Amino acid sequence: MSIRLAALTLALILLCAQAEAARVIGYVRDTATQRYLYTEVHEQNLAPDGAVQTGVTTYFDAQGREIARKTLDYRSNRTVPIYRMDIPAVRYAEGISSNSPQALVFKRDGDKEERKALPLDDGLVAADAGFNQLLQDQLDTIRKGETVKFGLIVAGHTNRYGFRAKKVDEQRVDGQTVLRVLVEPDSLLRLVVPAIALSYDLKTRRLLSYQGVSNIIDPDTSKVYKLISISYGGVPPADARLPAIAVEAR
C-alpha cells in the first residue's frame, strides 16, 4: 500500500512539474468616455505544449476591490470550457456545467434560474473565453482573407448564436505584426449587436486588445457595460488602483 501511495505521489509531483502557470492582466475602459472601469487578472495553468488547461479570472473595480470571479476548465473542450462566473453584489451567476455531449448552460439572476442544453455538433463552436481559443486556432485562415463562421454560446442568454470573424488589416506596431480582426453576428442581429474588434500578435498569437460588450454588470444600470476597450499587458494606467495580485505581475 505504501509503495502504491509513494508511486501515486511521485506521479502527481511529476504532473505538477510539467504544468506551467501564466498570468495576464487586462485594463478595461469605457470606450466612449475612456473612464477606467475595472481590472481583469487571468491566471492560467498551461500544459507542456502551452495549451490552457484551467484558469481563474478575477475582476477588480477601479478602486482595486474584487467584484467578480470566474473559474474555467478547458481540458475536455478547448473552445467550450466548463466554467462558472459569480458577481455576488448583484446575485448573478452564469456558466456551463457540462460540455459533453451538449453544453449545459445556466444563468441565475437573483432568485430566478434558467438552464438549457445547447448543441455542440454543428461546425465550430465557442463559449466564453473559449472564443479567444477558437480565434487563435483560426488566425492563419483569417489572415488569408477567409471568413470564419462559428456558433457562439452565450450563457447569459442561455442561447447559441451564429457569428463570423474576418480580417480587417495587418499593422506593424512596436516591432510586432498585428492582425486586426472583426467579429460580428452572422445574421441581422449585427444591426443591433455591436461588433467585436480584436488585435493579435501574429508571432505569439497573443490577444493584445479587445473592444466590444462586457461580461461585467454596471452597478449603476444593472446591465452589462455596452462597449468597453481592454488592453492586455503593458504599462498599468495611472488612474487605476490595482489590486496586489496585478501589481505582483508587473
N, C-alpha and C positions, 0 to 999 in steps of 0.2 A: 504493500500500500504506500509506504514512504517513498519507494522508488518511483512509482507512478506519479505521486504528488510532486516529487522533485522534477520529473520529466515534464509534467504539465507546467510547473512554474518556469522552467527554463524556456519552454516553448513560448509562454506569454511574454517573457523578457525579450526574447528574440523578435517576436512580433512587434512589440512596442518599439524596439530599437530600429526596426525597419521604417516605421512611420515617421513622418516629419510634420512639424507644425508651422502654420503660416498665419500672419495677422495683417489684415488690410483695413485701413481707416478711410471712411467716406465722409466728406464735408458737404453738408446739404444746405442749399439756399432756396428761397422763393425766387423763381425765375424772373418774375415781373418786378419785384421790389428790391431784390438782392439782399433781403433780410436773412440773417443766419437763423436757421430753424433747428437743426439737430445734427448729431454726430452718429455715424454708424461704425461699430467695431466688429469686423468679421474675423472670427478665429476659426481656422480650418485645420483638420487633420488630413494629411496627404499620404497616399500610397507611395511606394518607392518610385513609381513612374510619374509622380506629380499629380495624379488624379485625386480629386477631392473625395474623401470618404465620409466624413461627418463634419458638422460645423455648428457654431453658436454665433448668432448675431445679436449684439446688444445695442440698443438705441438710447442716446442720452440727449436731453434737451439742450438749449443754448447755454444754460447755466451749469451743465455737467451732471444733471440728475437723471438717473435711469428712468425711462418711460415705457420701454417695451423690450421683450426678449423673444428670440426665435431659435429653436433647435432644428437641425436638418440632418437627414441620413440619406446619402446618395448610393449606398452600397448595392442596393438591388436595382436601382434605376438612376442613371446619371442625369437625366433631364427631367424626371418627375420624382423628386425626392419625397420621402416621408418627412413631414415637418409639422411643427406647431408654433404658432405665434400668439403671444399674450400681450394685451395692453390693459393692465389692471385698472388704471384710473377711470376708464370708460366701460369696464366689464366686458371687454371684447376679446374673442379668441377665434382663430381660424386655422385650417391646416388640412393635411392629407394623412389619414391614419393607416392606409394600406395602398400599395401600388401594384398589386398582382391579384387577379388578372385585370382588375379595373382599379381606377383611382377612387377611393372612398373619401370624399371631401366633407368637411364640416365647417359650420360657422355658428358661433354663439355671440349674440348681441344682447346683453342684459339677461333677461330671463327667457329669451327666445332662442331656440336652437334649430338649425336646419342641417340635414345630411342628404347626400346624394352619391350614387355610383356613376362615374363617367368613363366612357370607353378610352382605351389606350392603343387599340389595334388598327388605327386608320392613319398611316403615314407618320410624319414627325410630330411629336407631342412634347410640350414642356409645361412646367408649372413652377411658379415662384422663382427662386434663384436658379433652378434648372434651365430657365430661359437663357441665362448667360452661358451656361454649358453648351446648350444647343447651338447658339450663335458661334461660339468658339469652334465647335466642330465643323461649322459650315462656312467659315471665313474664306477659305480658298474658293469655294463656289460663288460666294457673294462678290469676291474680288474680281472674278471673271466677268461680272456684269449680269449674272443669272439671278433671278428672283427665287428666293426660298420660301415656300409656303409651309405652314405648320399650325397645329392646334395648340392653343394656349388655355390651360385650365386655370381659372380664377376662382380660388376657394371662397373669396369674399362675396362672390356672386353665385357660388355653388353651380358653376356652369363652365362650358368649354366654348371657345370662340376661334374662328379662323383668322390667322394673321399672316403677314408676308413681310419679308426682310429684303432690302435691296441696297446696293451701293450708292452712296452719294458722291464721294470722291476720295482721293488719296492726297495727303499732305505731308510735308517734311516739317516736323516740329521738334526743335531741340535735338536734332540728330536722329530722331525716330521717324519711321514711316508709319503714319497714322491712317487707318482706314475708317472713314465715317460711314455709318450705316443708319438707314431709316427703317423703322418698324411701324406698321400700321395695320388696322383691321383689313382683312381681305373681303370686305363687304361694305354695304352702305353705312355701317357703323362708323367708318372713318370720317363721315360728315359731322359726327358729334363727339367722337372719342379722339383726343389729341394724339398725334403721332409720337413715337419714342425715338429720340436721336441718341446714338451711341458712338463712341470712338474707341478704337482698339489699336494697340501697338502690334503691328504685324509680325514683328520678330518674336515677341514673347506671347502674343495672343492675350495679353493682359488688358482688361477693361480700364480705360482711362477716365471716361466721363459718361454720364447718363443724364438725359433730360426727358422728363415725362411725368406721369402721375406717381404719387407717393403711395406707400402702403401704411403710412402712419396717419393717425387721425388728428386733425387740428382741434385742440380743445376749445377753441373759440367758436367753431362751427359744427362740431361733432361729425364732420365729414373728412375724408382724406384730403390732404393738400393736392390741389388740382394740377399744379405744374411746378416741379422742382428741378434744380440742377445739382448734380453730385459730381465732385471731383475726387478721385481716388489717389491717395498718396500725396506727395509734395509737401510744401510748407504749410503748416496749420494756419488758418486765418486768425488774425489778431482779435477779431470781435467775437470769438467763441471761447467759452470757459470749458476746456477739455477735461474729461474725466481722467483719473490717474492712469487707467489702462491704455488710453490713447497717447498720453504723454510718454509712457514707457516705450511705446512702439516707435517713437521718433528716432 
